[in-house]
Amino acid sequence: MSEIKSRAEKLLFSASTIDQLSISCAEALSEAEVDKKDILRLRLSLEEILELWLKELGESARTTLRTGKRFGKQYFQVRVAGKRMDVASENDEEAFLYNRLLSQAGLSLEYSYKNGENCLTTWPPKKRQIGQATLLLLSILCGGVAGLLVSLLPKSARTGILSLTDPLFQMILGAMGTVASPMIFLAICWSIFNIGDLSTIGKVGKKLISGMLLSMFGIGILAVLLLMWFFPVSLGGEGGGLSGLLAVYQMILDIVPSDIITPFQEGNIMQVIFMGVCVGLALLILGDRAGAVRTLVEQLNDVVSFLMGALGKTIPVFVFLSIFSLVTSDELSQSTGIVKMFLLGIPACLLCAFLYLLAMSLRYRISIVTLAKKLFPTFLIGLSTSSSAAAFATNLETCEKKLGIPAKTANFAVPLGQVLFMPGALLSFLVISLCMAENYGVDITPVWLVMSVLVSVLVAIAAPPVPGGAVACYTVVFAQLGIPVEAVALAVAVDAILEFPATAANLTCLQVETTFVSSKLGMLDEEVLRKP
């Protein structure tokens, strides 16, 4: 398996140096087996930015090229000494946001200014010999087989084995739960002050973000109204009538925390998200006056994301131990909701994608078969890999060449939507939470349903797409909804499979949502959209 070779070169900034750095960039990314289209995009971005810097910084500025691995992650970095040359200072703010979003996936250059040097860095993802989805499915299979084999052993031997595996499982679960709340808090802060205010991101950004948020809440409400008929909902008592309305009112008031420590201690995700939004907006408004705090938040976000990424490598082990523990205990026989989660979760994701497709067909009076053929390649990649990143290039190409969405809008909407707009993940949270609540005897009331929608929508939007994110999300969601922490084991195992149709639904709904927004702005090329 090929990886970026370690190298360090010191150069003097000039036009010829830019050409040399461009060639080195292409060579390094080729070593990392980055897609040729992404190499071209990164190389052109590097040349464009360095040429702008050359005009301002002049020739002979101290320049450093570094490549290799850092903390297990491959990287390519160029440093140029001189005054701060933030990419955000360029006129095209939407292009800047596009680059910031893509940099998280290793598909764009990330800018920073450290020790008097302007740094451009990209972190191409390491190629896996075995995909994450394959590892999870193998973990589920191996955990089930191992659990069945251990169940055949004498009770004393089974108890001895469980005394070794159960503490390891609890340790990983505890570590995930510890990092979960800070991860979501910092991710929200970082996202807000990096995206900027609505005036900065322009009319397209306003329409996209507001449309995505409203759609997510609409999907959540509609899903609960349909799903509640499959569960024992308590309409009377404390959860109904005037007392229910008062409880919802109090729930809204309780979003504001009484102190800054308790939400993290208790895993109160509503309060954590509220504080994250407040701090992010404060940093955005204060601007350079809070420069040191912004730097601290960004660095803490990098640290927590790195820790979650490191913990994410233990996810296959966690899933294995989850299934193993369930099979070797009595909990599996009590978990009657396993089949129910799949029977409701998979159709819910596919139905969501179909309804979006149907709405698009009716709105533009185009054959649903024609639209399905256009969207199917992206849908298939999401369904087979459960990875939005793997479908990124196809997603972008479909939006531009098959749906008639302008390139500038697509370049802005696709990376933004793949981070914020996740209706499939929302449906997975709702279905699994309802099934786990029923399985563990949690009282499902109208107030509980309202809370489940709020929590599921906010977590689906706020959770950063890092390995281990699902485990972290379920720990905080279940804590908020009163579901025992033991349910996380089964939830993660089920989510590993639901993630395939959920990702496919995310991508399809995003393509349709972007088409709708482009149409509202008068930017949609309907001739391309209608073309078979």
C-alpha positions in Angstrom: 0.0 0.0 0.0 1.5 3.4 -1.1 1.9 6.3 1.3 3.4 9.8 1.1 7.2 9.7 1.5 8.8 11.9 4.2 10.7 14.8 2.9 11.7 18.3 4.0 13.0 21.0 1.7 13.9 24.6 2.3 13.5 27.0 -0.7 13.4 30.6 -1.7 10.0 31.9 -2.8 9.8 32.6 -6.6 7.8 31.8 -9.7 10.0 28.8 -10.4 9.5 27.6 -6.8 5.8 27.7 -7.3 6.2 25.3 -10.3 8.4 23.1 -8.2 6.0 23.0 -5.3 3.1 22.2 -7.7 5.0 19.2 -9.1 5.9 18.0 -5.6 2.3 18.3 -4.6 1.1 16.1 -7.5 3.8 13.6 -6.7 3.1 13.4 -3.0 -0.7 13.0 -3.6 -0.1 10.4 -6.2 2.0 8.5 -3.6 -1.1 8.7 -1.3 -3.3 7.3 -4.1 -5.5 10.4 -4.2 -8.0 10.5 -7.1 -6.6 12.3 -10.2 -9.4 14.8 -10.2 -8.7 15.7 -6.6 -5.0 16.0 -7.3 -5.7 18.4 -10.1 -8.1 20.5 -7.9 -5.5 20.7 -5.1 -2.6 21.5 -7.4 -4.5 24.3 -9.1 -5.6 25.7 -5.8 -2.0 25.6 -4.5 -0.7 27.4 -7.6 -3.4 30.1 -7.5 -2.9 30.9 -3.8 0.9 30.9 -4.0 0.8 33.3 -7.0 -1.3 35.7 -5.0 1.2 35.4 -2.1 4.1 36.0 -4.4 2.6 39.4 -5.4 2.3 40.5 -1.8 5.3 38.8 -0.1 7.7 39.2 -3.0 10.6 36.8 -4.0 13.2 35.3 -1.7 10.7 34.7 1.2 11.7 31.7 3.3 9.7 28.7 2.0 9.5 25.2 3.4 8.0 22.0 1.9 7.2 19.1 4.2 5.5 15.8 3.5 5.1 12.5 5.4 3.0 11.3 8.3 2.1 13.0 11.5 0.3 11.1 14.3 -0.5 8.4 11.8 -2.1 10.9 9.3 -0.5 11.7 5.9 0.1 15.3 5.1 1.5 17.7 2.5 2.4 21.2 3.7 3.9 24.4 2.3 5.1 27.2 4.5 6.0 30.7 3.4 7.4 33.3 5.8 5.9 36.8 5.9 2.8 38.8 6.9 -0.5 37.0 7.4 -2.1 36.1 4.0 -5.3 34.6 5.1 -7.2 33.0 2.2 -10.4 34.4 3.8 -9.3 37.9 2.8 -10.0 37.1 -0.8 -13.2 38.4 -2.4 -14.8 35.1 -3.0 -16.0 34.2 0.5 -18.1 31.3 -0.8 -15.1 29.7 -2.4 -13.3 30.1 0.9 -16.1 28.3 2.7 -16.0 25.6 0.0 -12.3 25.1 0.6 -12.7 25.0 4.4 -15.4 22.3 4.2 -13.4 20.2 1.7 -10.2 20.5 3.8 -11.9 18.4 6.5 -12.0 15.5 4.0 -8.5 16.1 2.7 -9.8 17.4 -0.6 -8.7 21.0 -0.2 -5.9 23.1 1.3 -6.3 24.2 4.9 -4.8 27.6 5.8 -3.2 28.5 9.1 -0.7 31.2 10.3 1.9 30.0 12.8 5.2 31.5 14.0 5.3 34.1 11.3 4.6 31.6 8.5 1.6 31.1 6.2 0.8 27.4 6.0 -1.1 25.5 3.4 -1.8 21.9 4.4 -3.8 19.0 3.1 -4.4 15.7 4.9 -5.3 13.0 2.2 -7.1 10.1 3.8 -5.1 6.9 4.2 -6.2 4.2 1.8 -7.7 1.2 3.6 -7.0 -2.3 2.5 -10.4 -3.2 4.0 -13.1 -0.6 4.1 -14.6 0.6 7.4 -18.0 -0.8 6.4 -16.5 -4.2 5.7 -14.7 -4.1 9.0 -17.9 -3.4 10.9 -19.8 -6.2 9.1 -17.0 -8.6 9.8 -17.0 -7.5 13.5 -20.7 -8.2 13.7 -20.3 -11.6 12.2 -17.3 -12.5 14.3 -18.9 -11.2 17.5 -22.0 -13.3 16.8 -20.0 -16.5 16.1 -17.7 -16.0 19.0 -20.6 -15.4 21.3 -22.4 -18.6 20.2 -19.2 -20.6 20.7 -18.7 -19.2 24.2 -22.3 -19.8 25.1 -21.6 -23.5 24.6 -18.9 -23.5 27.3 -19.5 -24.4 31.0 -20.8 -21.5 33.0 -17.5 -21.0 35.0 -15.5 -20.7 31.7 -18.1 -18.3 30.2 -18.0 -16.1 33.4 -14.2 -16.0 33.2 -14.2 -14.9 29.6 -16.9 -12.2 30.2 -14.9 -10.9 33.2 -12.2 -10.0 30.7 -14.3 -8.7 27.8 -17.0 -6.7 29.7 -14.5 -4.3 31.4 -12.8 -3.6 28.0 -16.2 -2.9 26.5 -17.1 -0.5 29.3 -13.7 1.2 29.0 -14.2 2.0 25.3 -17.8 3.1 25.9 -16.7 5.4 28.7 -14.0 6.9 26.6 -16.4 7.6 23.8 -18.9 9.2 26.2 -16.2 11.4 27.8 -15.1 12.8 24.4 -18.7 13.1 23.0 -19.9 16.3 24.6 -16.7 18.3 24.1 -16.5 17.1 20.5 -20.0 18.3 19.6 -19.5 21.6 21.5 -16.2 22.4 19.8 -17.4 21.3 16.4 -20.3 23.7 16.6 -18.2 26.6 17.8 -15.6 26.0 15.0 -18.2 25.6 12.3 -20.0 28.8 13.2 -17.1 31.2 13.3 -15.5 29.6 10.2 -18.7 29.7 8.1 -19.3 33.2 9.1 -22.6 35.2 9.3 -25.4 35.0 6.7 -24.3 38.2 5.0 -20.9 36.7 4.4 -22.1 33.5 2.8 -24.5 35.3 0.6 -28.0 34.6 -0.8 -27.2 31.1 -1.8 -25.8 30.2 1.6 -28.9 31.7 3.3 -31.3 29.7 1.2 -29.3 26.5 1.6 -28.8 26.6 5.3 -32.3 27.7 6.2 -33.8 25.2 3.7 -31.7 22.3 5.1 -32.6 23.2 8.7 -36.4 23.5 8.0 -36.3 20.2 6.0 -34.6 18.3 8.8 -37.2 19.4 11.3 -40.0 18.7 8.9 -38.6 15.2 8.2 -38.2 14.6 11.9 -41.8 15.6 12.7 -43.3 13.6 9.8 -41.2 10.6 10.8 -42.4 10.6 14.4 -46.0 11.0 13.4 -45.7 7.9 11.2 -43.5 5.8 13.5 -45.5 6.5 16.7 -48.2 4.1 15.5 -45.8 1.2 15.8 -45.0 1.9 19.5 -46.9 2.0 22.8 -47.3 5.8 23.2 -48.8 7.0 26.5 -51.2 9.8 25.5 -52.6 10.3 29.0 -51.0 11.0 32.4 -48.1 13.4 32.8 -47.2 13.2 29.1 -50.6 14.5 27.7 -53.0 17.4 27.9 -52.1 20.6 29.6 -49.4 18.9 31.7 -47.7 17.8 28.5 -47.7 21.3 27.1 -46.2 22.6 30.3 -43.6 19.9 30.2 -42.6 20.9 26.7 -42.4 24.5 27.8 -40.2 23.6 30.7 -38.1 21.4 28.4 -37.4 24.5 26.2 -36.5 26.6 29.3 -34.1 23.9 30.5 -32.1 24.2 27.3 -30.4 27.2 29.0 -27.9 25.7 31.5 -27.5 26.9 35.1 -23.7 26.6 34.8 -21.1 25.6 32.2 -19.9 22.4 33.9 -23.1 20.4 34.5 -24.1 19.9 30.9 -20.8 18.1 30.2 -21.0 16.1 33.3 -24.6 14.9 32.7 -24.2 14.7 28.9 -27.1 17.1 28.4 -26.7 17.5 24.6 -29.4 20.2 24.3 -27.5 22.4 26.7 -24.2 21.5 25.2 -25.4 22.5 21.7 -27.0 25.7 23.1 -23.7 26.7 24.7 -21.8 25.8 21.5 -24.0 28.1 19.4 -23.7 30.9 21.9 -19.9 30.7 22.1 -19.6 30.3 18.3 -21.8 33.4 17.7 -19.9 35.4 20.3 -16.5 34.6 18.7 -18.0 35.5 15.3 -19.3 38.9 16.5 -16.1 39.8 18.4 -13.9 38.8 15.5 -10.2 39.8 16.0 -10.9 40.9 19.6 -11.3 37.2 20.5 -8.5 36.0 18.2 -6.7 34.2 21.0 -9.9 32.4 22.1 -10.7 31.5 18.5 -7.3 30.0 18.1 -7.7 28.1 21.3 -11.1 26.7 20.3 -9.7 25.7 16.9 -6.8 23.9 18.5 -9.0 22.2 21.1 -11.3 21.1 18.3 -8.3 19.6 16.5 -7.2 17.8 19.7 -10.7 16.4 20.4 -11.2 15.4 16.8 -7.8 13.6 16.8 -8.8 11.8 20.1 -12.1 10.7 18.6 -10.3 9.6 15.4 -8.0 7.5 17.5 -10.9 6.1 19.5 -12.7 5.5 16.2 -10.0 2.9 15.3 -11.4 0.8 18.1 -14.9 0.8 16.7 -14.6 -2.6 15.1 -13.5 -4.0 18.5 -16.3 -2.2 20.2 -18.9 -3.6 17.8 -17.4 -7.1 18.2 -17.6 -6.8 22.0 -21.2 -5.4 21.7 -22.4 -8.4 19.7 -20.4 -10.8 21.8 -21.8 -9.5 25.0 -25.4 -9.6 23.7 -25.1 -13.1 22.4 -23.5 -14.5 25.6 -26.0 -12.7 27.9 -29.8 -12.8 28.3 -30.1 -9.3 26.8 -30.3 -10.6 23.3 -33.4 -12.7 24.0 -35.0 -9.6 25.6 -34.0 -7.4 22.7 -37.2 -8.0 20.6 -36.7 -4.7 18.9 -33.7 -5.8 16.8 -35.8 -7.0 13.8 -38.1 -4.1 14.3 -35.2 -1.6 14.0 -34.3 -3.0 10.6 -38.0 -3.4 9.4 -38.6 0.3 10.2 -35.2 1.9 9.8 -34.3 0.6 6.3 -37.7 1.4 4.7 -37.8 4.8 6.5 -34.5 5.8 4.8 -35.5 4.5 1.4 -39.0 6.0 1.7 -37.4 9.4 2.5 -35.3 9.3 -0.6 -38.3 8.2 -2.7 -40.5 11.0 -1.5 -37.9 13.6 -2.3 -37.5 12.1 -5.7 -41.3 12.1 -6.2 -41.6 15.7 -5.1 -39.0 16.6 -7.6 -40.8 14.7 -10.3 -44.1 16.4 -9.6 -42.6 19.8 -9.2 -40.8 19.9 -12.6 -43.1 17.4 -14.3 -40.3 15.1 -15.2 -40.5 11.3 -15.4 -39.5 9.8 -12.0 -37.7 7.1 -14.0 -35.5 9.7 -15.7 -34.7 11.4 -12.4 -33.9 8.1 -10.7 -31.5 7.2 -13.5 -29.7 10.5 -12.9 -29.5 10.2 -9.2 -28.9 6.4 -9.0 -25.0 6.4 -9.4 -24.6 8.6 -6.3 -27.2 6.6 -4.4 -25.5 3.4 -5.3 -22.1 4.5 -4.0 -23.7 5.7 -0.8 -25.6 2.4 -0.4 -22.6 0.2 -1.1 -19.9 2.2 0.9 -21.9 4.1 3.5 -19.4 6.9 2.8 -20.4 10.4 1.6 -16.7 11.2 0.9 -16.5 8.2 -1.5 -19.5 9.6 -3.4 -18.3 13.3 -3.4 -17.0 13.4 -7.0 -20.0 11.6 -8.4 -22.4 13.8 -6.4 -20.8 17.0 -7.6 -20.7 15.8 -11.3 -24.4 14.8 -11.1 -25.5 18.1 -9.7 -23.6 20.1 -12.4 -24.0 17.9 -15.5 -27.3 16.1 -15.0 -29.4 18.3 -12.7 -28.5 21.7 -14.2 -27.2 23.2 -11.0 -24.5 25.9 -11.6 -21.0 24.8 -10.7 -20.6 27.6 -8.1 -23.7 26.6 -6.3 -22.9 22.9 -6.5 -19.3 23.5 -5.2 -20.8 25.3 -2.2 -23.9 23.1 -1.5 -22.4 19.6 -1.8 -19.6 19.9 0.8 -21.9 22.0 3.1 -24.8 19.5 2.7 -22.7 16.4 3.3 -21.7 17.9 6.7 -25.1 19.5 7.8 -27.9 17.8 5.9 -28.3 14.2 7.1 -32.0 13.1 7.0 -30.9 9.4 6.9 -28.9 9.8 10.1 -31.9 11.6 11.7 -34.2 8.7 10.8 -31.7 6.2 12.2 -31.5 8.1 15.5 -35.3 8.2 15.7 -36.0 4.6 14.9 -33.3 3.2 17.1 -34.2 5.5 20.0 -37.9 4.5 19.8 -37.0 0.8 19.6 -34.6 1.0 22.5 -37.1 3.0 24.6 -39.7 0.3 24.0 -37.2 -2.5 24.7 -36.0 -1.0 28.0 -39.4 0.0 29.2 -39.0 3.8 28.9 -42.3 5.6 28.9 -42.9 7.0 25.4 -45.1 10.2 25.9 -45.8 13.1 23.5 -43.2 15.1 25.5 -40.7 12.3 25.0 -41.5 12.3 21.2 -41.0 16.1 21.0 -37.6 15.7 22.8 -36.6 12.8 20.5 -37.2 15.0 17.4 -35.2 17.9 18.8 -32.3 15.8 20.0 -32.1 13.7 16.9 -32.3 16.7 14.5 -29.7 18.7 16.5 -27.3 15.7 16.9 -27.6 14.8 13.2 -26.7 18.4 12.3 -24.1 19.0 14.9 -22.1 15.7 15.0 -18.9 16.0 13.0 -18.3 13.2 10.5 -15.4 11.5 12.3 -14.8 7.8 13.0 -16.6 6.9 16.3 -19.1 9.6 15.8 -22.1 7.2 15.9 -21.1 5.8 19.3 -20.5 9.3 20.7 -23.9 10.4 19.4 -25.9 7.5 20.8 -24.3 8.0 24.3 -25.6 11.6 24.4 -28.9 10.9 22.7 -29.8 8.0 25.1 -28.7 10.0 28.1 -31.0 12.8 27.1 -34.0 10.5 26.4 -33.6 8.4 29.6 -32.6 5.2 27.8 -30.1 3.1 29.7 -26.5 3.3 28.5 -26.4 -0.5 28.0 -28.6 0.1 24.9 -25.7 1.8 23.2 -24.1 -1.6 22.4 -27.0 -2.8 20.4 -27.7 0.6 18.9 -24.2 0.9 17.5 -24.3 -2.6 16.0 -27.7 -1.9 14.3 -26.5 1.6 13.2 -23.5 0.0 11.5 -25.9 -1.6 9.0 -28.5 1.2 8.9 -25.7 3.5 7.9 -25.7 2.1 4.4 -29.3 3.1 3.4 -29.0 6.2 5.6 -26.0 7.5 3.6 -27.7 6.8 0.3 -30.8 8.7 1.5 -28.6 11.6 2.7 -27.0 12.0 -0.8 -30.3 11.7 -2.8 -32.1 14.2 -0.5 -29.2 16.6 -0.7 -29.2 16.5 -4.5 -33.0 17.2 -4.6 -32.7 19.9 -1.9 -29.9 21.7 -3.9 -32.0 21.5 -7.0 -35.0 23.2 -5.2 -32.8 26.0 -3.8 -31.2 26.6 -7.2 -34.7 26.8 -8.8 -35.9 29.3 -6.1 -32.9 31.5 -6.9 -33.5 31.3 -10.6 -30.2 29.6 -11.2 -31.4 26.2 -12.3 -30.9 25.1 -15.9 -34.1 23.2 -16.5 -33.1 22.2 -20.0 -30.3 20.1 -18.5 -32.5 18.8 -15.8 -35.2 17.6 -18.3 -32.7 16.1 -20.6 -32.9 12.3 -20.5 
